[in-house]
Amino acid sequence: MEILWYLVAGAFIGVLARLILPGKENMGCIMTVLLGALGALLAGSFGQWIGWYVFPSWIGFVVAVVFAIVIIAIYDWLKRR
């Protein structure tokens, strides 16, 4: 059930991360959602693994957005190379 939540929340998180970290790359909606979902999944797994928070929480949401921003920035950097 948590993975489904990460995918659904990933759409919102990806769009929010894209608004915070705008750029000129041609990243489509699907890639934005996928990277947002990946950020949410990694943040949720990492946060629960080290015991920072329990699923779901507002801290987890903030951490997921930060992870998504980092993943989008890395994707953008790799795409430009």
C-alpha positions in Angstrom: 0.0 0.0 0.0 2.9 2.4 0.8 4.3 2.0 -2.8 1.0 3.0 -4.3 0.9 6.0 -2.0 4.5 7.0 -3.1 3.4 6.8 -6.8 0.3 8.9 -6.2 2.1 11.4 -4.0 5.0 11.3 -6.5 2.9 13.1 -9.1 2.3 16.0 -6.7 5.9 16.0 -5.3 7.4 15.9 -8.8 5.4 18.9 -9.9 6.2 20.8 -6.7 9.9 20.0 -7.1 9.8 21.2 -10.7 8.3 24.5 -9.6 11.0 24.9 -7.0 13.8 24.0 -9.4 12.7 25.3 -12.8 14.9 24.8 -15.8 15.0 24.9 -19.6 15.2 21.1 -20.1 12.4 19.4 -22.0 11.3 17.1 -19.2 7.8 15.8 -19.8 5.1 15.2 -17.4 5.7 11.4 -17.2 9.4 11.9 -16.3 8.5 14.5 -13.7 6.0 12.1 -12.1 8.5 9.3 -12.2 11.3 11.3 -10.7 8.9 12.7 -8.0 7.7 9.1 -7.2 11.3 8.0 -7.0 12.1 10.8 -4.6 9.1 10.0 -2.5 10.0 6.3 -2.4 13.7 6.9 -1.5 12.8 9.5 1.1 10.2 7.4 2.7 12.4 4.3 2.7 15.4 6.2 4.0 13.4 8.1 6.7 11.8 5.0 8.0 15.0 3.0 7.9 16.8 5.5 10.1 13.8 6.1 12.3 13.1 9.8 11.5 9.4 9.4 11.0 6.6 7.0 10.5 4.6 6.8 7.2 2.9 9.2 6.4 4.0 12.4 8.0 4.6 16.1 7.0 8.3 15.6 7.7 8.3 12.8 5.2 6.6 15.0 2.6 9.2 17.7 3.0 12.0 15.2 2.8 10.4 13.6 -0.3 10.3 17.0 -2.0 14.0 17.6 -1.2 14.9 14.1 -2.5 12.9 14.8 -5.7 14.6 18.1 -6.2 18.0 16.4 -5.9 17.0 13.6 -8.3 15.7 16.1 -10.8 18.9 18.2 -10.6 21.0 15.1 -11.1 18.9 14.0 -14.0 19.2 17.5 -15.5 23.0 17.5 -15.0 23.3 14.0 -16.6 21.1 15.0 -19.5 23.2 18.0 -20.3 26.5 16.0 -20.3 
